[in-house]
Amino acid sequence: MANPNNIRINIVGAGLAGSEAANFLASKGLIVDLYEKRPLVSSEAHHTDLYGELVCSNSLKSKELTNACGLLKEEIKKLGSLMMEASVPSEVKGGDSLNVDRQVFAQYITEKIKSNKNIRIHSEDVADFKDGITLICTGPLTSKELLYKISEISGQKTYGFFDASSPIIKKDSIDLNKCYFKSRYEDEEDATYLNCPMNKDEYDKFYNELIKAEKAPLHSFDTKYFEGCLPIEVIGDRGYETLRFGPLKPVGLPDKNGNIPYAVVQLRQDDLIGDLYNMVGFQTNLKYEEQKRVFKLIPGLENAKFVRFGLMHRNSYVYAPKVLDDELRLKNNKNVYIGGQLSGVEGYVESAATGLLAAYYIYMNVMNIPHNNLSFYSVLGSLVRYITHTGINNFSPMNANFGIMYKANIDPKNVVIDRSLKAIDDFKNQIK
Ligand SMILES: Cc1cc2nc3c(=O)[nH]c(=O)nc-3n(C[C@H](O)[C@H](O)[C@H](O)COP(=O)(O)OP(=O)(O)OC[C@H]3O[C@@H](n4cnc5c(N)ncnc54)[C@H](O)[C@@H]3O)c2cc1C
């Protein structure tokens, strides 16, 4: 077997995927050259210089194993995920969801990476491929130059869709006489969600202003929205009732008097001490002034102080079924692996998971360890099988769901869960 200390791996991007991969490979004794462009060159969506920054929501979604993203989190925890490790000290109350304080979360990841003596950090905006084995985890906002290089080497153009982030508000600017704490369907009051109730007149006024509010210009013509993360104004454009059956749905959220409001805007705790709340489902491309004007029409937010406005970006990805093999390598350059959102998955956990899995494959390959690929009995294996084998003509990025998993909607959930976790153990045990 090769000596790991003699092996050097390049990783480009210290986001969710790149940090996972660097942490895993370094823990195995390999030397990692980690290239990160921030703070040298900032990104439109990132707000700090921290690694593993969550650019929008602070939710890592469901904790339940009966939910595909919940099961995926359990899978990557077994694989030694840094994201899951960082979520322990940073967790904020979130009911069934794993919500974190984004600053504490990213700070934990940054310190873990920076203090690892096997990781050499390079502040560089990488525009070309590095010599040797390279994992590219530059995310949805990968620069044009690097996308061009990937297209050139893979022989396929890269694609994109628009994705947006939601505003964050200071709690002390929210009128707590009008809003109430409650998680949907739960009897007990807790501080996870703060609800702004609307009667019909208030909803009508808000709705009418929202759909005519001025949007920021977008700079690409061939780009579609991601249906799972539509801007609030685009949902509104689809009809008067779509918001009331979507992000503003009031069911399970009776007010202090037990009455169900006409519509409810939910705010979710964003930091550990509970000073900040983000607007759930309010990803938006409205101009900043318009966000201020329209969102202040929501009862309780009349004097809201926005610490961050919503923003929209092109979200790039490679056409995975054509360019990636089963181990997340470029089919026509086996030295180059792609992980994270750029590989054609969607979501924080999915991005971290594919970065980690790519690192496992890199390790197995450079150490010449005979191995079977991760089984599609697992959520992660199914996700990678989906992106690398499906939709040859109309591929779109995919997030974790049971629909793409073998027999997951037929077999009882406990069977699906046991099978998936066993698949992870079998995979991991190959490198012992
Ligand atoms: C606006 C927006 C909102 C989103 N909101 C959510 C959400 O609420 N929930 C969710 O689950 N997912 C969301 N996503 C999708 C996705 O989960 C995140 O983008 C996630 O951070 C992707 O992880 P990643 O590691 O692939 O990329 P990133 O976390 O973006 O990491 C990429 C890293 O690479 C660095 N980099 C980029 N180019 C270079 C280069 N050329 N040289 C060196 N370094 C480089 C970047 O600075 C960054 O640190 C959102 C995406 C966008 C764009």
The ligand as an SDF file (V2000), in Angstrom:
LIG
                    3D

 53 58  0  0  0  0  0  0  0  0999 V2000
  -27.9440   32.1790   -3.3300 C   0  0  0  0  0  0  0  0  0  0  0  0
  -27.9660   30.7410   -2.9290 C   0  0  0  0  0  0  0  0  0  0  0  0
  -28.7710   30.3350   -1.8670 C   0  0  0  0  0  0  0  0  0  0  0  0
  -28.7810   28.9810   -1.4750 C   0  0  0  0  0  0  0  0  0  0  0  0
  -29.5730   28.6370   -0.4300 N   0  0  0  0  0  0  0  0  0  0  0  0
  -29.5970   27.3490    0.0030 C   0  0  0  0  0  0  0  0  0  0  0  0
  -30.3820   26.9830    1.1430 C   0  0  0  0  0  0  0  0  0  0  0  0
  -31.0290   27.8150    1.7610 O   0  0  0  0  0  0  0  0  0  0  0  0
  -30.3960   25.6800    1.5290 N   0  0  0  0  0  0  0  0  0  0  0  0
  -29.6670   24.7290    0.8730 C   0  0  0  0  0  0  0  0  0  0  0  0
  -29.7180   23.5400    1.2780 O   0  0  0  0  0  0  0  0  0  0  0  0
  -28.9080   25.0540   -0.2070 N   0  0  0  0  0  0  0  0  0  0  0  0
  -28.8600   26.3350   -0.6580 C   0  0  0  0  0  0  0  0  0  0  0  0
  -28.0920   26.6840   -1.7620 N   0  0  0  0  0  0  0  0  0  0  0  0
  -27.4450   25.6380   -2.5360 C   0  0  0  0  0  0  0  0  0  0  0  0
  -26.1550   24.9960   -1.9920 C   0  0  0  0  0  0  0  0  0  0  0  0
  -26.5040   24.0870   -0.9900 O   0  0  0  0  0  0  0  0  0  0  0  0
  -25.1260   25.9420   -1.4580 C   0  0  0  0  0  0  0  0  0  0  0  0
  -24.7080   26.7910   -2.4780 O   0  0  0  0  0  0  0  0  0  0  0  0
  -23.8880   25.2080   -0.8850 C   0  0  0  0  0  0  0  0  0  0  0  0
  -23.0730   26.1420   -0.2260 O   0  0  0  0  0  0  0  0  0  0  0  0
  -23.0680   24.4880   -1.9440 C   0  0  0  0  0  0  0  0  0  0  0  0
  -21.9110   23.9220   -1.3630 O   0  0  0  0  0  0  0  0  0  0  0  0
  -20.5480   23.8130   -2.1870 P   0  0  0  0  0  0  0  0  0  0  0  0
  -19.5080   23.3230   -1.2600 O   0  0  0  0  0  0  0  0  0  0  0  0
  -20.8040   23.0550   -3.4240 O   0  0  0  0  0  0  0  0  0  0  0  0
  -20.2200   25.3050   -2.6330 O   0  0  0  0  0  0  0  0  0  0  0  0
  -19.8640   26.5680   -1.7000 P   0  0  0  0  0  0  0  0  0  0  0  0
  -20.3310   26.3340   -0.3160 O   0  0  0  0  0  0  0  0  0  0  0  0
  -20.3510   27.7650   -2.4470 O   0  0  0  0  0  0  0  0  0  0  0  0
  -18.2930   26.5550   -1.6810 O   0  0  0  0  0  0  0  0  0  0  0  0
  -17.5270   26.8550   -2.8040 C   0  0  0  0  0  0  0  0  0  0  0  0
  -16.2340   27.4860   -2.3210 C   0  0  0  0  0  0  0  0  0  0  0  0
  -15.3300   27.5920   -3.4050 O   0  0  0  0  0  0  0  0  0  0  0  0
  -14.7290   28.8740   -3.4080 C   0  0  0  0  0  0  0  0  0  0  0  0
  -14.3690   29.1450   -4.8060 N   0  0  0  0  0  0  0  0  0  0  0  0
  -15.2140   29.3240   -5.8400 C   0  0  0  0  0  0  0  0  0  0  0  0
  -14.5350   29.4690   -6.9820 N   0  0  0  0  0  0  0  0  0  0  0  0
  -13.2210   29.3700   -6.6720 C   0  0  0  0  0  0  0  0  0  0  0  0
  -12.0220   29.4410   -7.4420 C   0  0  0  0  0  0  0  0  0  0  0  0
  -12.0580   29.6140   -8.7600 N   0  0  0  0  0  0  0  0  0  0  0  0
  -10.8150   29.3190   -6.7930 N   0  0  0  0  0  0  0  0  0  0  0  0
  -10.7700   29.1070   -5.4430 C   0  0  0  0  0  0  0  0  0  0  0  0
  -11.9120   29.0410   -4.6720 N   0  0  0  0  0  0  0  0  0  0  0  0
  -13.1080   29.1610   -5.2840 C   0  0  0  0  0  0  0  0  0  0  0  0
  -15.8070   29.7660   -2.8510 C   0  0  0  0  0  0  0  0  0  0  0  0
  -15.2890   30.9670   -2.3310 O   0  0  0  0  0  0  0  0  0  0  0  0
  -16.4410   28.8890   -1.7820 C   0  0  0  0  0  0  0  0  0  0  0  0
  -15.7810   29.0090   -0.5350 O   0  0  0  0  0  0  0  0  0  0  0  0
  -28.0250   28.0190   -2.1750 C   0  0  0  0  0  0  0  0  0  0  0  0
  -27.2260   28.4460   -3.2330 C   0  0  0  0  0  0  0  0  0  0  0  0
  -27.1830   29.7840   -3.6060 C   0  0  0  0  0  0  0  0  0  0  0  0
  -26.3180   30.2050   -4.7410 C   0  0  0  0  0  0  0  0  0  0  0  0
  1  2  1  0
  2  3  1  0
  2 52  2  0
  3  4  2  0
  4  5  1  0
  4 50  1  0
  5  6  2  0
  6  7  1  0
  6 13  1  0
  7  8  2  0
  7  9  1  0
  9 10  1  0
 10 11  2  0
 10 12  1  0
 12 13  2  0
 13 14  1  0
 14 15  1  0
 14 50  1  0
 15 16  1  0
 16 17  1  0
 16 18  1  0
 18 19  1  0
 18 20  1  0
 20 21  1  0
 20 22  1  0
 22 23  1  0
 23 24  1  0
 24 25  2  0
 24 26  1  0
 24 27  1  0
 27 28  1  0
 28 29  2  0
 28 30  1  0
 28 31  1  0
 31 32  1  0
 32 33  1  0
 33 34  1  0
 33 48  1  0
 34 35  1  0
 35 36  1  0
 35 46  1  0
 36 37  1  0
 36 45  1  0
 37 38  2  0
 38 39  1  0
 39 40  1  0
 39 45  2  0
 40 41  1  0
 40 42  2  0
 42 43  1  0
 43 44  2  0
 44 45  1  0
 46 47  1  0
 46 48  1  0
 48 49  1  0
 50 51  2  0
 51 52  1  0
 52 53  1  0
M  END
$$$$
